[in-house]
Amino acid sequence: MSSSLDTKKFSEMVKSKRGKKGLRTLSNEIGISASTLSRIEQGNLPDIDTYLKLCQWLEVSSEYFNTGAVDTNSHTGVVAHLRADKTLPPNTAEALIQMINLAYASAKK
């Protein structure tokens, strides 16, 4: 079974997490150009290095956006869904993500 990148899901999650932060500010933080970030938010495919940087910034595995791939051994899917959920205020989503991360960290001890 082959898989491909779900660019819509990827771009929506990037836009959602960026929130009101400016393209230039965020692109400097991540280490990519503002024009590249803009193209990605429009649904264009990034190069592999950019994709990996963004996955790290989004706190998801690089496999998360592959169609047909499901990571059942990780909480990153829950985190990704919370960040992509447009009905949740960003501060609520981030608070829930912090709680989930803490719960997983304490469970690993």
N, CA, C and O atoms as a GROMACS GRO file, in nm:
protein
  436
    1MET      N    1   0.085  -0.118   0.000
    1MET     CA    2   0.000   0.000   0.000
    1MET      C    3   0.089   0.123   0.000
    1MET      O    4   0.177   0.136   0.085
    2SER      N    5   0.067   0.212  -0.091
    2SER     CA    6   0.146   0.336  -0.094
    2SER      C    7   0.071   0.445  -0.021
    2SER      O    8  -0.051   0.441  -0.007
    3SER      N    9   0.147   0.542   0.025
    3SER     CA   10   0.083   0.652   0.095
    3SER      C   11   0.132   0.782   0.035
    3SER      O   12   0.238   0.786  -0.030
    4SER      N   13   0.056   0.887   0.056
    4SER     CA   14   0.097   1.019   0.009
    4SER      C   15   0.068   1.120   0.118
    4SER      O   16  -0.002   1.090   0.215
    5LEU      N   17   0.122   1.238   0.102
    5LEU     CA   18   0.108   1.341   0.203
    5LEU      C   19  -0.028   1.410   0.191
    5LEU      O   20  -0.067   1.453   0.082
    6ASP      N   21  -0.098   1.420   0.302
    6ASP     CA   22  -0.225   1.490   0.307
    6ASP      C   23  -0.194   1.639   0.323
    6ASP      O   24  -0.187   1.690   0.435
    7THR      N   25  -0.174   1.708   0.211
    7THR     CA   26  -0.131   1.848   0.214
    7THR      C   27  -0.238   1.939   0.274
    7THR      O   28  -0.205   2.041   0.335
    8LYS      N   29  -0.365   1.904   0.256
    8LYS     CA   30  -0.472   1.987   0.314
    8LYS      C   31  -0.465   1.984   0.466
    8LYS      O   32  -0.468   2.088   0.531
    9LYS      N   33  -0.456   1.865   0.522
    9LYS     CA   34  -0.446   1.848   0.666
    9LYS      C   35  -0.321   1.917   0.719
    9LYS      O   36  -0.324   1.984   0.823
   10PHE      N   37  -0.210   1.900   0.647
   10PHE     CA   38  -0.082   1.960   0.686
   10PHE      C   39  -0.092   2.112   0.687
   10PHE      O   40  -0.055   2.176   0.786
   11SER      N   41  -0.141   2.170   0.579
   11SER     CA   42  -0.148   2.316   0.570
   11SER      C   43  -0.246   2.374   0.672
   11SER      O   44  -0.220   2.479   0.730
   12GLU      N   45  -0.359   2.305   0.696
   12GLU     CA   46  -0.455   2.352   0.795
   12GLU      C   47  -0.396   2.351   0.936
   12GLU      O   48  -0.422   2.441   1.015
   13MET      N   49  -0.319   2.249   0.965
   13MET     CA   50  -0.260   2.241   1.099
   13MET      C   51  -0.153   2.349   1.117
   13MET      O   52  -0.142   2.408   1.225
   14VAL      N   53  -0.074   2.375   1.013
   14VAL     CA   54   0.027   2.481   1.020
   14VAL      C   55  -0.041   2.615   1.043
   14VAL      O   56   0.001   2.692   1.129
   15LYS      N   57  -0.146   2.644   0.964
   15LYS     CA   58  -0.218   2.771   0.978
   15LYS      C   59  -0.280   2.783   1.117
   15LYS      O   60  -0.275   2.889   1.179
   16SER      N   61  -0.338   2.674   1.165
   16SER     CA   62  -0.404   2.676   1.296
   16SER      C   63  -0.304   2.703   1.408
   16SER      O   64  -0.331   2.784   1.496
   17LYS      N   65  -0.190   2.636   1.404
   17LYS     CA   66  -0.092   2.657   1.511
   17LYS      C   67  -0.027   2.795   1.501
   17LYS      O   68   0.004   2.856   1.603
   18ARG      N   69  -0.007   2.845   1.378
   18ARG     CA   70   0.053   2.978   1.362
   18ARG      C   71  -0.037   3.084   1.422
   18ARG      O   72   0.012   3.182   1.480
   19GLY      N   73  -0.168   3.065   1.410
   19GLY     CA   74  -0.262   3.161   1.467
   19GLY      C   75  -0.242   3.300   1.410
   19GLY      O   76  -0.242   3.318   1.288
   20LYS      N   77  -0.224   3.397   1.498
   20LYS     CA   78  -0.209   3.536   1.456
   20LYS      C   79  -0.063   3.578   1.444
   20LYS      O   80  -0.032   3.694   1.417
   21LYS      N   81   0.026   3.483   1.466
   21LYS     CA   82   0.169   3.514   1.455
   21LYS      C   83   0.203   3.542   1.308
   21LYS      O   84   0.154   3.472   1.220
   22GLY      N   85   0.284   3.640   1.282
   22GLY     CA   86   0.320   3.676   1.146
   22GLY      C   87   0.404   3.570   1.076
   22GLY      O   88   0.478   3.496   1.140
   23LEU      N   89   0.391   3.564   0.944
   23LEU     CA   90   0.467   3.467   0.864
   23LEU      C   91   0.617   3.483   0.886
   23LEU      O   92   0.688   3.384   0.907
   24ARG      N   93   0.667   3.605   0.881
   24ARG     CA   94   0.811   3.627   0.894
   24ARG      C   95   0.862   3.587   1.033
   24ARG      O   96   0.968   3.525   1.046
   25THR      N   97   0.787   3.624   1.135
   25THR     CA   98   0.827   3.590   1.272
   25THR      C   99   0.835   3.439   1.288
   25THR      O  100   0.934   3.386   1.339
   26LEU      N  101   0.731   3.370   1.246
   26LEU     CA  102   0.728   3.226   1.261
   26LEU      C  103   0.832   3.158   1.173
   26LEU      O  104   0.899   3.064   1.217
   27SER      N  105   0.847   3.204   1.050
   27SER     CA  106   0.945   3.140   0.961
   27SER      C  107   1.086   3.153   1.018
   27SER      O  108   1.166   3.061   1.004
   28ASN      N  109   1.116   3.266   1.082
   28ASN     CA  110   1.247   3.281   1.147
   28ASN      C  111   1.263   3.184   1.263
   28ASN      O  112   1.371   3.128   1.283
   29GLU      N  113   1.157   3.165   1.340
   29GLU     CA  114   1.161   3.072   1.454
   29GLU      C  115   1.185   2.928   1.407
   29GLU      O  116   1.262   2.854   1.469
   30ILE      N  117   1.120   2.890   1.297
   30ILE     CA  118   1.129   2.753   1.248
   30ILE      C  119   1.258   2.731   1.168
   30ILE      O  120   1.313   2.622   1.166
   31GLY      N  121   1.304   2.837   1.102
   31GLY     CA  122   1.424   2.825   1.019
   31GLY      C  123   1.393   2.798   0.873
   31GLY      O  124   1.470   2.731   0.804
   32ILE      N  125   1.280   2.852   0.825
   32ILE     CA  126   1.244   2.842   0.684
   32ILE      C  127   1.207   2.982   0.636
   32ILE      O  128   1.188   3.072   0.717
   33SER      N  129   1.195   2.999   0.506
   33SER     CA  130   1.161   3.132   0.454
   33SER      C  131   1.011   3.158   0.467
   33SER      O  132   0.930   3.066   0.469
   34ALA      N  133   0.977   3.286   0.476
   34ALA     CA  134   0.836   3.325   0.486
   34ALA      C  135   0.760   3.284   0.359
   34ALA      O  136   0.644   3.243   0.367
   35SER      N  137   0.824   3.295   0.244
   35SER     CA  138   0.756   3.258   0.119
   35SER      C  139   0.729   3.107   0.115
   35SER      O  140   0.626   3.064   0.063
   36THR      N  141   0.821   3.028   0.168
   36THR     CA  142   0.799   2.883   0.175
   36THR      C  143   0.683   2.852   0.268
   36THR      O  144   0.597   2.769   0.237
   37LEU      N  145   0.681   2.918   0.383
   37LEU     CA  146   0.572   2.897   0.479
   37LEU      C  147   0.437   2.935   0.416
   37LEU      O  148   0.338   2.865   0.435
   38SER      N  149   0.435   3.044   0.343
   38SER     CA  150   0.313   3.087   0.276
   38SER      C  151   0.267   2.983   0.174
   38SER      O  152   0.148   2.951   0.167
   39ARG      N  153   0.360   2.931   0.095
   39ARG     CA  154   0.325   2.829  -0.005
   39ARG      C  155   0.269   2.703   0.061
   39ARG      O  156   0.174   2.643   0.012
   40ILE      N  157   0.328   2.664   0.173
   40ILE     CA  158   0.281   2.545   0.246
   40ILE      C  159   0.139   2.568   0.297
   40ILE      O  160   0.055   2.480   0.288
   41GLU      N  161   0.114   2.688   0.351
   41GLU     CA  162  -0.021   2.718   0.400
   41GLU      C  163  -0.123   2.721   0.287
   41GLU      O  164  -0.242   2.706   0.311
   42GLN      N  165  -0.077   2.739   0.164
   42GLN     CA  166  -0.166   2.736   0.048
   42GLN      C  167  -0.184   2.594  -0.006
   42GLN      O  168  -0.256   2.573  -0.103
   43GLY      N  169  -0.118   2.497   0.059
   43GLY     CA  170  -0.136   2.358   0.020
   43GLY      C  171  -0.028   2.300  -0.068
   43GLY      O  172  -0.044   2.188  -0.118
   44ASN      N  173   0.081   2.372  -0.089
   44ASN     CA  174   0.190   2.320  -0.171
   44ASN      C  175   0.279   2.226  -0.090
   44ASN      O  176   0.290   2.239   0.032
   45LEU      N  177   0.341   2.132  -0.159
   45LEU     CA  178   0.430   2.036  -0.096
   45LEU      C  179   0.563   2.101  -0.058
   45LEU      O  180   0.623   2.170  -0.140
   46PRO      N  181   0.609   2.079   0.065
   46PRO     CA  182   0.741   2.130   0.104
   46PRO      C  183   0.850   2.030   0.065
   46PRO      O  184   0.821   1.915   0.034
   47ASP      N  185   0.976   2.076   0.067
   47ASP     CA  186   1.085   1.980   0.051
   47ASP      C  187   1.097   1.902   0.182
   47ASP      O  188   1.038   1.940   0.283
   48ILE      N  189   1.172   1.795   0.180
   48ILE     CA  190   1.176   1.705   0.295
   48ILE      C  191   1.232   1.773   0.421
   48ILE      O  192   1.181   1.751   0.530
   49ASP      N  193   1.336   1.854   0.407
   49ASP     CA  194   1.394   1.922   0.524
   49ASP      C  195   1.292   2.016   0.588
   49ASP      O  196   1.279   2.020   0.711
   50THR      N  197   1.221   2.091   0.506
   50THR     CA  198   1.119   2.183   0.556
   50THR      C  199   1.006   2.105   0.622
   50THR      O  200   0.958   2.142   0.729
   51TYR      N  201   0.966   1.996   0.558
   51TYR     CA  202   0.860   1.912   0.614
   51TYR      C  203   0.898   1.861   0.752
   51TYR      O  204   0.817   1.864   0.845
   52LEU      N  205   1.020   1.814   0.767
   52LEU     CA  206   1.065   1.762   0.896
   52LEU      C  207   1.072   1.871   1.002
   52LEU      O  208   1.038   1.848   1.118
   53LYS      N  209   1.117   1.990   0.965
   53LYS     CA  210   1.120   2.103   1.059
   53LYS      C  211   0.980   2.139   1.106
   53LYS      O  212   0.956   2.164   1.224
   54LEU      N  213   0.886   2.140   1.011
   54LEU     CA  214   0.748   2.175   1.046
   54LEU      C  215   0.683   2.066   1.132
   54LEU      O  216   0.608   2.097   1.225
   55CYS      N  217   0.710   1.941   1.104
   55CYS     CA  218   0.657   1.832   1.187
   55CYS      C  219   0.710   1.845   1.329
   55CYS      O  220   0.636   1.824   1.426
   56GLN      N  221   0.837   1.879   1.342
   56GLN     CA  222   0.894   1.898   1.476
   56GLN      C  223   0.825   2.015   1.546
   56GLN      O  224   0.790   2.005   1.664
   57TRP      N  225   0.806   2.125   1.474
   57TRP     CA  226   0.737   2.241   1.530
   57TRP      C  227   0.593   2.208   1.569
   57TRP      O  228   0.543   2.255   1.672
   58LEU      N  229   0.527   2.128   1.487
   58LEU     CA  230   0.388   2.087   1.513
   58LEU      C  231   0.379   1.979   1.622
   58LEU      O  232   0.271   1.950   1.672
   59GLU      N  233   0.494   1.921   1.656
   59GLU     CA  234   0.501   1.815   1.756
   59GLU      C  235   0.425   1.690   1.713
   59GLU      O  236   0.353   1.629   1.792
   60VAL      N  237   0.443   1.653   1.586
   60VAL     CA  238   0.384   1.530   1.534
   60VAL      C  239   0.493   1.452   1.461
   60VAL      O  240   0.594   1.509   1.420
   61SER      N  241   0.472   1.322   1.446
   61SER     CA  242   0.568   1.242   1.372
   61SER      C  243   0.559   1.275   1.224
   61SER      O  244   0.456   1.323   1.176
   62SER      N  245   0.665   1.248   1.152
   62SER     CA  246   0.664   1.277   1.008
   62SER      C  247   0.566   1.188   0.934
   62SER      O  248   0.528   1.220   0.821
   63GLU      N  249   0.524   1.079   0.994
   63GLU     CA  250   0.426   0.989   0.931
   63GLU      C  251   0.282   1.035   0.951
   63GLU      O  252   0.191   0.986   0.885
   64TYR      N  253   0.261   1.130   1.041
   64TYR     CA  254   0.126   1.170   1.078
   64TYR      C  255   0.041   1.214   0.958
   64TYR      O  256  -0.078   1.184   0.954
   65PHE      N  257   0.099   1.283   0.863
   65PHE     CA  258   0.023   1.337   0.750
   65PHE      C  259   0.018   1.243   0.630
   65PHE      O  260  -0.038   1.278   0.526
   66ASN      N  261   0.076   1.124   0.643
   66ASN     CA  262   0.069   1.026   0.536
   66ASN      C  263  -0.071   0.969   0.533
   66ASN      O  264  -0.123   0.925   0.636
   67THR      N  265  -0.133   0.968   0.417
   67THR     CA  266  -0.266   0.908   0.406
   67THR      C  267  -0.251   0.758   0.425
   67THR      O  268  -0.160   0.695   0.371
   68GLY      N  269  -0.340   0.702   0.503
   68GLY     CA  270  -0.335   0.559   0.529
   68GLY      C  271  -0.249   0.522   0.648
   68GLY      O  272  -0.251   0.407   0.690
   69ALA      N  273  -0.172   0.616   0.704
   69ALA     CA  274  -0.086   0.586   0.818
   69ALA      C  275  -0.156   0.630   0.946
   69ALA      O  276  -0.203   0.743   0.955
   70VAL      N  277  -0.162   0.541   1.042
   70VAL     CA  278  -0.220   0.574   1.171
   70VAL      C  279  -0.121   0.533   1.279
   70VAL      O  280  -0.076   0.419   1.283
   71ASP      N  281  -0.088   0.626   1.366
   71ASP     CA  282   0.005   0.599   1.475
   71ASP      C  283  -0.077   0.577   1.602
   71ASP      O  284  -0.119   0.673   1.667
   72THR      N  285  -0.099   0.451   1.636
   72THR     CA  286  -0.180   0.420   1.753
   72THR      C  287  -0.098   0.412   1.880
   72THR      O  288  -0.155   0.399   1.989
   73ASN      N  289   0.034   0.420   1.871
   73ASN     CA  290   0.121   0.409   1.988
   73ASN      C  291   0.166   0.544   2.041
   73ASN      O  292   0.258   0.551   2.121
   74SER      N  293   0.104   0.650   1.998
   74SER     CA  294   0.150   0.782   2.036
   74SER      C  295   0.032   0.876   2.060
   74SER      O  296  -0.076   0.857   2.005
   75HIS      N  297   0.054   0.976   2.143
   75HIS     CA  298  -0.049   1.076   2.169
   75HIS      C  299  -0.040   1.193   2.071
   75HIS      O  300  -0.119   1.287   2.080
   76THR      N  301   0.054   1.188   1.977
   76THR     CA  302   0.069   1.300   1.883
   76THR      C  303  -0.054   1.320   1.796
   76THR      O  304  -0.081   1.432   1.752
   77GLY      N  305  -0.128   1.214   1.771
   77GLY     CA  306  -0.250   1.228   1.692
   77GLY      C  307  -0.353   1.312   1.764
   77GLY      O  308  -0.421   1.395   1.703
   78VAL      N  309  -0.365   1.292   1.894
   78VAL     CA  310  -0.458   1.372   1.974
   78VAL      C  311  -0.414   1.518   1.974
   78VAL      O  312  -0.496   1.608   1.957
   79VAL      N  313  -0.286   1.539   1.992
   79VAL     CA  314  -0.230   1.675   1.992
   79VAL      C  315  -0.257   1.742   1.858
   79VAL      O  316  -0.300   1.858   1.853
   80ALA      N  317  -0.233   1.670   1.751
   80ALA     CA  318  -0.254   1.726   1.617
   80ALA      C  319  -0.401   1.762   1.595
   80ALA      O  320  -0.431   1.867   1.538
   81HIS      N  321  -0.491   1.676   1.639
   81HIS     CA  322  -0.634   1.705   1.622
   81HIS      C  323  -0.676   1.827   1.703
   81HIS      O  324  -0.755   1.908   1.656
   82LEU      N  325  -0.624   1.839   1.824
   82LEU     CA  326  -0.657   1.956   1.906
   82LEU      C  327  -0.609   2.084   1.839
   82LEU      O  328  -0.680   2.185   1.839
   83ARG      N  329  -0.489   2.080   1.782
   83ARG     CA  330  -0.436   2.200   1.717
   83ARG      C  331  -0.513   2.234   1.590
   83ARG      O  332  -0.527   2.352   1.556
   84ALA      N  333  -0.564   2.134   1.522
   84ALA     CA  334  -0.634   2.157   1.396
   84ALA      C  335  -0.782   2.192   1.416
   84ALA      O  336  -0.847   2.240   1.324
   85ASP      N  337  -0.834   2.169   1.536
   85ASP     CA  338  -0.976   2.192   1.563
   85ASP      C  339  -1.006   2.342   1.566
   85ASP      O  340  -0.963   2.413   1.656
   86LYS      N  341  -1.079   2.388   1.468
   86LYS     CA  342  -1.110   2.530   1.455
   86LYS      C  343  -1.219   2.575   1.554
   86LYS      O  344  -1.240   2.695   1.570
   87THR      N  345  -1.286   2.482   1.619
   87THR     CA  346  -1.391   2.519   1.714
   87THR      C  347  -1.335   2.549   1.852
   87THR      O  348  -1.401   2.613   1.934
   88LEU      N  349  -1.213   2.504   1.878
   88LEU     CA  350  -1.149   2.530   2.008
   88LEU      C  351  -1.068   2.659   2.003
   88LEU      O  352  -0.994   2.681   1.908
   89PRO      N  353  -1.081   2.743   2.103
   89PRO     CA  354  -0.992   2.860   2.109
   89PRO      C  355  -0.848   2.810   2.124
   89PRO      O  356  -0.824   2.712   2.195
   90PRO      N  357  -0.751   2.874   2.058
   90PRO     CA  358  -0.612   2.827   2.063
   90PRO      C  359  -0.557   2.809   2.204
   90PRO      O  360  -0.483   2.714   2.230
   91ASN      N  361  -0.593   2.899   2.297
   91ASN     CA  362  -0.540   2.885   2.433
   91ASN      C  363  -0.599   2.762   2.503
   91ASN      O  364  -0.532   2.700   2.586
   92THR      N  365  -0.722   2.727   2.472
   92THR     CA  366  -0.784   2.606   2.528
   92THR      C  367  -0.716   2.482   2.472
   92THR      O  368  -0.685   2.389   2.546
   93ALA      N  369  -0.692   2.482   2.340
   93ALA     CA  370  -0.625   2.368   2.277
   93ALA      C  371  -0.485   2.349   2.337
   93ALA      O  372  -0.446   2.236   2.367
   94GLU      N  373  -0.411   2.458   2.355
   94GLU     CA  374  -0.276   2.448   2.410
   94GLU      C  375  -0.279   2.399   2.555
   94GLU      O  376  -0.192   2.323   2.596
   95ALA      N  377  -0.378   2.442   2.634
   95ALA     CA  378  -0.391   2.396   2.772
   95ALA      C  379  -0.419   2.246   2.775
   95ALA      O  380  -0.360   2.174   2.856
   96LEU      N  381  -0.507   2.199   2.689
   96LEU     CA  382  -0.536   2.056   2.681
   96LEU      C  383  -0.412   1.977   2.639
   96LEU      O  384  -0.385   1.870   2.692
   97ILE      N  385  -0.337   2.032   2.543
   97ILE     CA  386  -0.215   1.966   2.495
   97ILE      C  387  -0.113   1.955   2.609
   97ILE      O  388  -0.049   1.851   2.624
   98GLN      N  389  -0.098   2.061   2.687
   98GLN     CA  390  -0.005   2.056   2.800
   98GLN      C  391  -0.047   1.947   2.900
   98GLN      O  392   0.037   1.874   2.952
   99MET      N  393  -0.177   1.937   2.925
   99MET     CA  394  -0.226   1.834   3.017
   99MET      C  395  -0.198   1.694   2.963
   99MET      O  396  -0.155   1.606   3.037
  100ILE      N  397  -0.221   1.674   2.834
  100ILE     CA  398  -0.196   1.544   2.772
  100ILE      C  399  -0.048   1.510   2.777
  100ILE      O  400  -0.010   1.398   2.811
  101ASN      N  401   0.036   1.607   2.744
  101ASN     CA  402   0.181   1.584   2.748
  101ASN      C  403   0.227   1.547   2.889
  101ASN      O  404   0.309   1.457   2.906
  102LEU      N  405   0.176   1.617   2.989
  102LEU     CA  406   0.212   1.586   3.127
  102LEU      C  407   0.166   1.446   3.167
  102LEU      O  408   0.239   1.373   3.234
  103ALA      N  409   0.046   1.410   3.126
  103ALA     CA  410  -0.006   1.277   3.158
  103ALA      C  411   0.081   1.168   3.095
  103ALA      O  412   0.113   1.070   3.161
  104TYR      N  413   0.118   1.184   2.969
  104TYR     CA  414   0.203   1.086   2.904
  104TYR      C  415   0.342   1.082   2.965
  104TYR      O  416   0.401   0.975   2.981
  105ALA      N  417   0.395   1.199   3.001
  105ALA     CA  418   0.528   1.203   3.063
  105ALA      C  419   0.527   1.132   3.197
  105ALA      O  420   0.621   1.059   3.230
  106SER      N  421   0.422   1.151   3.276
  106SER     CA  422   0.417   1.084   3.406
  106SER      C  423   0.392   0.934   3.391
  106SER      O  424   0.437   0.856   3.475
  107ALA      N  425   0.322   0.894   3.287
  107ALA     CA  426   0.298   0.751   3.264
  107ALA      C  427   0.424   0.677   3.221
  107ALA      O  428   0.436   0.556   3.243
  108LYS      N  429   0.519   0.749   3.161
  108LYS     CA  430   0.644   0.687   3.116
  108LYS      C  431   0.744   0.666   3.229
  108LYS      O  432   0.842   0.593   3.213
  109LYS      N  433   0.719   0.729   3.344
  109LYS     CA  434   0.813   0.720   3.457
  109LYS      C  435   0.806   0.584   3.524
  109LYS      O  436   0.878   0.559   3.620
   0.00000   0.00000   0.00000
